[in-house]
């Protein structure tokens, strides 16, 4: 193996080691992003959980940390439906792929979302993948990882590295967000909450903060607050602690 090959393997193994020791997704992702950016060299990386209907996007985790703001996220959501790379990662197989494998550079530049989002990010070349990542509040979840470059497209070796990482990432995230327990008969109060309110309450009962719930469900913390406000009267409770206890209590009159 060449010196360059050995260095690339060490970068991949560093990701593997981190995933093996991970016990909490909230602590894992900030440490993981710089390792991913070294394993698949680029200028920036985006980690975007996706839960629920296609077309609903929450604020992703990025490196650099301030890469995306709400205005840019809104622009992305408006134009994402016309983007073949987004379709591949949200409704397609999610296997690692370069943007140049899906469309020409001229076609990329004609996308509205290119001018509003990608060009300001200097994302002229992209390598993206997606993988199942367990459950959030009982709802299956998928995570998209996208590495961006300004100059020079990604090599075949980068795509191969992404394929190795994808399998390990999926297994690790599935372990950290396992499938839900078999359903139990809800109490009359529990039966009145909506599916999304139930997802929020399930994560609340596990001790997650509003910010952590928002990341898991791909919604904003403000939306988490709204779901809880609507659920409280249905459960006949007045706050977070009572709501969590009521949700854990199971069937009652």
Secondary structure, DSSP 8 states (H G I E B T S, - for coil): --HHHHHHHHHHHHHHHHHHH---HHHHHHHHHHHHHHHTT-SEEEEEEEESSTT-----EEESTTS--HHHHHHHHHHGGG-HHHHHHHTS----EEHHHHS-HHHHHHSHHIIIIIHHHT-SEEEEEEEEEEEETTEEEEEEEEEEESSS---HHHHHHHHHHHHHHHHHHHHHT----------HHHHTS-HHHHHHHHHHHTT--HHHHHHHHTS-HHHHHHHHHHHHHHHT--SHHHHHHHHHH-S--
